[in-house]
Amino acid sequence: MTKFNIGVFTNRKTPTSVWVYIRHITLYLEQNGVKCFFFNEESEIPFNVDLFWDPRAAGGDQPFGCMKPNRYKRMKETNIPVIITQHSAMDFSVPPKEYYRSFRAFIGGKRINILRYCKWFFFRNYKKIITVSEYAKYEITKYLPIDKTGVVAIYHGVDHNTFNVQPSKYKKDNYFLHVSSYQPVKNVNRIIEAYRNLSIIKKPKLK
């Protein structure tokens, strides 16, 4: 088997949820013979790799290079392909008023315009962009002038050691499970309202 090496970029601002994503994917890769070399903004760039992967471009986080153009330039000078995971297009698709009120919403809108230019400028140089759903791919290519063939949707996996069916002697209640942080942009209230408005006969009463 041909050995394959990946340089994985991380930093201290990487969200916990993205760390879970990174940990599981790199563990799977290494179990299948792929060697992962972790580096950050302060460490040296590994040159003994076949590609660089920036997995941390979550909603408000910047892709590798936006805020560190010199380091990004050094990466490009290696001629090693760069792949990024962009988890959503929330920066552009969610109106600033969902985050802010009054004048801060105006400033938030200006920030989104800057982000749009910044991300497009660097995304056009990436070999591929990984995202987590077909809808995220649709939004990324809707708000950024990026060729759809350069964006690949790869769904999240499931850790069956954590999530599995357990037999229970207790009565099961019906739950509507929504996993996220409690922020207006997560639409928790709209989900509850939408369920209440469903015109279904004998609709289950959910907790």
Stockholm file with secondary structure:
# STOCKHOLM 1.0

chainA/1-207         MTKFNIGVFTNRKTPTSVWVYIRHITLYLEQNGVKCFFFNEESEIPFNVDLFWDPRAAGGDQPFGCMKPNRYKRMKETNIPVIITQHSAMDFSVPPKEYYRSFRAFIGGKRINILRYCKWFFFRNYKKIITVSEYAKYEITKYLPIDKTGVVAIYHGVDHNTFNVQPSKYKKDNYFLHVSSYQPVKNVNRIIEAYRNLSIIKKPKLK
#=GR chainA/1-207 SS CCCEEEEEECCTTCCHHHHHHHHHHHHHHHHTTEEEEEECSSSCCCCSCSEEEEEEECSSCCCTTSSCHHHHHHHHHTTCCEEEEECCCHHHHSCGGGTCCTHHHHHHHHHHHHHHHHHHHHHTTCSEEEESSHHHHHHHHHHSCCCGGGEEECCCCCCTTTSCCCCCSSCCCCCCCCCSCCCGGGCHHHHHHHHHTCCCTTCCCCC
#=GC SS_cons         CCCEEEEEECCTTCCHHHHHHHHHHHHHHHHTTEEEEEECSSSCCCCSCSEEEEEEECSSCCCTTSSCHHHHHHHHHTTCCEEEEECCCHHHHSCGGGTCCTHHHHHHHHHHHHHHHHHHHHHTTCSEEEESSHHHHHHHHHHSCCCGGGEEECCCCCCTTTSCCCCCSSCCCCCCCCCSCCCGGGCHHHHHHHHHTCCCTTCCCCC
//
